[in-house]
Amino acid sequence: MSTLVVIGFMLLALFGLPIAFAMGVASLIALWLSGVDMSMVPQRMMHSINSFPLMSIPFFMLAGELMIKAGIVERLIALANTLVGRVRGGMAHVTMLAGAGLATVSGAAVSDASALSSILGPSLSKIYDKGFAAAIVAAAANLGPIIPPSGAMIVYAFMAGSSVSVGGMFMAGVVPGLIICFGFIGVNVWICTRRGWAVTGEPFRISTVLIELRRSLVVLAMPVLVIGGIVGGAFTATEGSAIAVVYSMLLGFLVTRTLKLADLPGLVIRAAITSAVVGALIAFASIITYLMTVDLLPQTLSAVLRALTTDPLAYMALVAVLLFVVGMFLESNAAYIMLVPLLHPIAIQYGIDPLHFGFLFVLNLVIGMLTPPVGVVLFVVSGVTGVRMRELVANAWPYIALMYAVLVLCMLVPSVVTALPRALGY
């Protein structure tokens, strides 16, 4: 049955059927050919998405849409510009800090890429060449699923089961996310120095910084309130996501006053569409998970891997190579849903810390969003900025290389990932 599912899925996806429906049709064909009772399909699909933790995904999606519409990006850009605008590569650094700030409220690379491309793309193109400007935006947007809150981490925690908590995954991403963000700034300095781009931006003044910091406090308070409440145990991730929506609406209506009632239907629909895609993937994947369980695929795969190596580090390296290939061709949410139930239990058998493995898994697939041919962030940035894909990829490779360097660091030094969540009791 597993062989039928894999072959059917690959053929249907190659013919252009949406990933969720390719999974569903392939699993139904495998069920039919195997003679399994089809009445279990709707029940399993409904049970897989009837989950309280999964409700946090549409809420965080909506909160991100609301905060972008409320003018959060402009305030974050203004604050970042007062801090690092007057250094070499200043506007590139501003983009990275704005991407990190936006990541603390959205948790999704695609929406961040769209917002940063629209707002910062024209300004960056006036200072740097268009290919490098687009690569800066793509790299900054890719911080979205790494720095909490993260939709990818929510999906991973749900698929991994009780061994991983959403709060723990969020905290696992903080230190590596900061390392990647400041690493990107270092790459900016290196490239801008090599290409001889002039210093731009206003001189640093503490008075200006304090003014912009005061304007941005209401924005910066949101991740402190939401993530702090989740980590502190005041509320669950789902309740925190609902609080984020209310906070975003209050900010947009009462503080920035850029949000209108007429904007709400469009924002809700966009968040609903994105959430529905994830929900469809999980529902159809539940049938595949059932088939693979009946087929004893997890046990077979575990036996094969243990025959190859008993070293946990070697196992993580094998998974990294697998996810490198998968991330190039498969949409990340589909990869989480199909592979986490298989690979996560095996990692536990190897004695690998679940949070450590979970973060490495997420980071692998986040990097895949910047690698062709199916790098979704590349497509979004290319579509908004008009930069050709070849030119964008040629300028993005230093940022991709840096993310892989951080991946190797996190693999070799687990405390980079686990020290903070363990200190907080996860």
C-alpha positions in Angstrom: 0.0 0.0 0.0 2.8 2.4 0.8 4.4 1.8 -2.6 1.0 2.5 -4.3 0.6 5.7 -2.3 4.1 7.1 -3.1 3.9 6.2 -6.8 0.4 7.6 -7.2 1.2 10.8 -5.3 4.3 11.5 -7.4 2.5 10.9 -10.7 -0.5 13.0 -9.8 1.7 15.9 -8.4 3.8 15.8 -11.6 0.7 16.2 -13.7 -0.1 19.4 -11.8 -2.8 18.2 -9.3 -2.7 20.3 -6.1 -0.5 18.6 -3.4 -3.4 18.0 -1.0 -5.7 16.4 -3.6 -2.8 14.4 -5.0 -2.3 12.9 -1.5 -6.0 12.3 -1.2 -6.5 10.6 -4.6 -3.4 8.5 -4.2 -4.5 7.2 -0.8 -8.1 6.5 -2.0 -6.7 4.5 -5.0 -4.4 2.5 -2.6 -7.4 1.8 -0.3 -9.5 0.6 -3.2 -6.9 -1.6 -4.7 -6.1 -3.1 -1.3 -9.7 -3.9 -0.5 -9.7 -1.8 2.7 -13.1 -0.5 4.0 -13.6 3.0 2.5 -16.1 4.0 5.2 -13.2 4.9 7.6 -12.0 7.7 5.3 -14.3 10.6 6.2 -14.2 9.7 9.9 -10.4 9.7 9.9 -10.2 13.0 8.0 -12.6 14.7 10.3 -10.9 13.4 13.4 -7.4 14.6 12.2 -8.5 18.2 11.9 -10.9 18.3 14.8 -8.1 19.7 17.1 -8.0 22.6 19.5 -4.2 23.2 19.0 -4.7 23.5 15.2 -7.1 26.5 15.7 -4.0 28.6 16.4 -3.0 28.4 12.8 -5.9 30.5 11.3 -5.7 32.9 14.3 -1.9 33.5 13.8 -2.5 33.9 10.1 -5.2 36.4 10.7 -3.1 38.3 13.3 -0.3 38.6 10.8 -2.6 39.9 8.1 -4.1 42.4 10.5 -0.7 43.7 11.8 0.6 44.2 8.2 -2.5 46.1 7.3 -2.2 48.1 10.6 1.1 49.6 9.5 3.4 47.5 11.7 6.0 47.1 9.0 6.4 50.9 8.5 7.0 51.4 12.2 9.5 48.5 12.4 11.3 49.9 9.4 11.5 53.4 10.9 12.9 52.0 14.2 15.4 49.8 12.4 16.5 52.7 10.2 17.4 54.8 13.3 19.5 52.0 14.6 21.5 50.7 11.6 20.5 53.0 8.7 23.8 54.9 8.7 26.3 52.0 8.2 27.5 50.2 5.1 24.6 48.1 3.8 22.3 50.1 6.1 19.1 49.6 4.1 19.8 45.9 3.8 20.3 45.7 7.6 17.0 47.6 8.1 15.3 44.9 5.9 16.7 42.1 8.1 15.6 43.7 11.3 12.2 44.5 9.9 11.9 40.9 8.8 12.8 39.7 12.3 10.3 42.1 13.9 7.6 41.0 11.5 8.4 37.4 12.2 7.4 37.9 15.8 3.8 38.6 14.8 3.2 36.7 11.6 4.9 33.3 11.7 4.7 32.8 7.9 7.4 33.4 5.3 5.0 33.9 2.4 3.0 36.8 3.9 6.2 38.4 5.1 7.8 38.1 1.7 4.8 39.8 0.1 4.7 42.6 2.6 8.5 43.3 2.6 8.6 43.1 -1.2 5.9 45.7 -1.6 7.1 48.1 1.0 10.9 47.8 0.9 11.5 46.5 -2.6 11.4 49.9 -4.4 13.6 51.6 -1.8 16.2 48.7 -1.9 16.3 48.8 -5.7 17.3 52.4 -5.7 20.4 51.7 -3.6 21.4 48.2 -4.8 20.9 46.2 -8.0 17.5 44.6 -8.3 18.8 41.0 -7.9 20.5 41.7 -4.6 17.6 43.8 -3.4 15.2 40.9 -4.0 17.5 38.4 -2.3 17.7 40.6 0.8 13.9 40.6 1.0 13.7 36.8 0.4 16.2 36.1 3.2 14.5 38.5 5.6 11.1 36.9 4.9 12.5 33.4 5.6 13.0 34.4 9.3 9.2 34.2 9.7 8.9 30.4 10.4 12.1 30.4 12.6 11.5 33.2 15.1 8.3 32.5 17.1 5.4 32.4 16.7 5.7 30.0 13.8 3.0 28.2 11.8 5.5 25.6 10.7 6.4 24.7 14.4 2.7 24.5 15.2 2.2 21.9 12.4 5.3 20.0 13.5 4.3 19.9 17.1 0.8 18.6 16.1 2.1 15.9 13.9 4.8 14.8 16.4 2.3 14.3 19.2 2.8 14.7 22.9 6.6 14.5 22.9 6.9 18.1 21.6 5.0 21.2 22.8 4.2 24.2 20.7 5.8 26.5 23.4 8.9 24.4 23.5 9.3 24.6 19.7 8.8 28.3 19.8 11.6 28.8 22.4 13.9 26.4 20.4 13.8 28.9 17.5 14.8 32.0 19.4 18.6 31.7 19.7 19.1 30.1 16.2 16.8 32.8 14.7 18.8 35.6 16.2 22.0 33.9 15.0 20.7 33.7 11.5 19.4 37.3 11.6 22.7 38.8 12.7 24.5 36.4 10.3 22.5 37.8 7.5 23.6 41.3 8.5 27.2 40.1 8.4 26.6 38.8 4.8 25.1 42.2 3.9 28.3 44.0 5.1 30.5 41.5 3.2 28.6 41.9 -0.1 28.1 45.7 0.2 31.8 46.2 0.9 32.9 44.0 -2.0 30.6 45.8 -4.4 31.5 49.2 -3.1 28.0 50.5 -2.3 28.0 53.8 -0.5 26.7 54.5 3.0 23.1 55.7 3.1 20.5 56.7 5.7 20.4 59.2 8.5 23.1 59.6 11.1 22.6 57.8 14.4 20.9 60.0 17.0 19.8 58.7 20.4 16.9 61.2 20.4 15.6 59.8 17.1 16.0 56.2 18.4 13.9 57.0 21.5 11.2 58.7 19.5 10.8 55.7 17.1 11.1 53.3 20.0 8.2 55.0 21.8 6.2 54.8 18.5 7.0 51.1 18.2 6.4 50.0 21.8 2.8 49.0 21.1 4.0 46.8 18.3 6.9 45.3 20.2 4.5 44.6 23.2 2.5 42.1 21.1 5.1 39.3 20.9 6.1 39.9 24.6 2.4 39.5 25.6 1.6 36.5 23.3 4.8 34.5 23.4 5.4 35.4 27.1 1.9 34.3 28.0 2.3 31.0 26.2 5.7 30.3 27.7 4.6 31.4 31.2 1.6 29.1 31.1 -1.0 31.9 31.4 -2.7 30.5 28.3 -2.3 28.0 25.5 -0.9 28.7 22.0 -4.5 28.7 20.6 -5.7 31.2 23.2 -2.5 33.2 22.6 -3.3 33.3 18.9 -6.8 34.6 19.6 -5.4 37.3 21.9 -3.0 38.3 19.1 -6.0 38.8 16.7 -7.8 41.0 19.3 -4.5 43.0 20.0 -3.9 43.5 16.2 -7.4 44.8 15.7 -7.1 47.2 18.6 -3.8 48.4 17.3 -5.1 48.9 13.8 -8.4 50.6 14.7 -7.3 52.7 17.7 -3.5 53.4 17.5 -2.3 53.5 13.8 -5.9 54.0 12.5 -5.0 52.4 9.2 -7.3 49.5 9.6 -10.9 49.9 8.4 -14.0 47.7 8.8 -14.1 47.3 5.0 -10.6 45.6 5.2 -11.7 42.8 7.5 -13.5 40.5 5.0 -10.5 40.4 2.6 -8.1 39.8 5.5 -10.3 37.0 6.9 -10.7 35.4 3.5 -6.9 35.4 2.8 -6.2 33.9 6.3 -9.0 31.3 5.8 -7.6 30.2 2.4 -4.1 29.7 3.7 -5.5 27.8 6.8 -7.8 25.7 4.6 -4.8 24.5 2.5 -3.0 23.3 5.7 -6.3 21.7 6.9 -6.8 19.9 3.7 -3.2 18.6 3.7 -3.6 17.3 7.3 -7.0 15.7 6.5 -5.8 13.8 3.4 -2.4 12.9 5.0 -4.3 11.2 7.9 -5.3 8.5 5.4 -1.8 8.1 4.2 -0.6 7.9 7.8 -3.1 5.1 8.4 -2.1 3.2 5.3 1.6 3.4 6.3 0.9 2.3 9.8 -1.1 -0.7 8.6 1.8 -1.4 6.2 4.3 -1.3 9.1 6.3 1.3 7.2 7.6 3.1 10.3 9.0 -0.1 11.8 10.5 -1.2 8.5 12.1 2.2 8.0 13.5 2.2 11.5 15.0 -1.2 11.0 16.7 -0.2 7.8 18.1 3.0 9.3 19.4 1.2 12.4 21.0 -1.4 10.1 22.8 1.5 8.3 23.9 3.4 11.5 23.5 3.5 15.2 24.9 7.0 15.5 22.3 9.7 16.3 24.4 12.3 14.5 24.6 10.2 11.4 20.8 9.7 11.5 20.3 13.5 11.7 22.7 14.0 8.8 20.8 11.4 6.7 17.5 13.2 7.5 19.1 16.5 6.6 20.1 15.1 3.2 16.6 13.7 2.7 14.9 17.0 3.6 17.3 18.9 1.4 16.1 16.9 -1.6 12.4 16.9 -0.4 12.5 20.7 0.2 13.6 21.3 -3.4 10.5 19.6 -4.8 7.8 19.5 -2.2 5.8 22.2 -0.4 6.9 22.4 3.2 3.5 21.8 4.9 3.1 18.6 2.8 6.6 17.5 3.9 5.8 18.1 7.6 2.6 16.2 7.4 4.0 13.2 5.4 7.4 12.8 7.0 7.1 13.9 10.7 5.0 10.8 11.7 7.7 8.6 10.1 11.0 10.3 11.1 10.2 11.8 14.6 9.5 8.5 16.4 12.8 7.1 14.9 14.7 10.1 16.2 13.3 9.3 19.7 14.5 5.7 19.4 18.0 7.1 18.6 17.8 9.1 21.9 17.7 12.4 20.1 16.1 15.3 22.1 12.6 15.8 20.5 12.9 19.6 20.5 16.4 19.4 19.0 15.3 17.1 16.2 12.1 19.1 15.7 13.9 22.4 15.2 16.4 20.9 12.8 13.5 19.4 10.8 11.8 22.8 10.6 15.0 24.7 9.7 15.8 22.2 6.9 12.4 22.8 5.3 12.5 26.6 5.9 15.8 26.6 3.9 14.0 24.7 1.2 11.7 27.7 0.8 14.7 29.6 -0.6 16.0 26.8 -2.9 14.8 26.2 -6.4 12.9 24.8 -8.2 10.0 24.9 -5.7 11.2 27.7 -3.3 7.9 29.3 -2.5 9.5 32.5 -1.1 11.5 32.9 -4.3 8.4 32.8 -6.3 6.6 35.3 -4.2 9.5 37.8 -4.2 10.1 37.3 -7.9 6.4 37.9 -8.6 6.2 41.1 -6.6 9.5 42.6 -7.6 9.6 41.5 -11.2 13.2 40.1 -10.8 13.9 37.0 -12.8 14.3 33.7 -10.9 17.8 33.1 -12.1 19.0 36.5 -11.0 17.3 36.1 -7.6 18.9 32.7 -6.9 22.3 34.0 -8.0 22.2 36.7 -5.3 20.5 34.5 -2.6 23.1 31.8 -2.4 25.2 33.5 0.4 22.1 33.6 2.6 21.3 30.0 1.8 24.8 29.0 2.7 24.7 30.8 6.0 21.4 29.1 6.9 23.0 25.7 6.2 26.0 26.7 8.3 23.7 27.5 11.2 21.9 24.1 10.6 25.3 22.3 11.0 26.1 24.3 14.1 22.7 23.4 15.7 23.2 19.8 14.7 26.7 19.6 16.3 25.9 21.8 19.3 22.4 20.9 20.5 22.5 23.4 23.4 22.1 26.2 20.8 18.6 24.9 20.3 17.7 23.3 23.6 19.3 25.5 26.3 16.6 28.2 26.3 13.5 25.9 26.3 15.1 23.6 28.9 15.8 26.7 31.1 12.1 27.6 30.8 11.0 24.1 31.8 10.2 22.5 28.4 
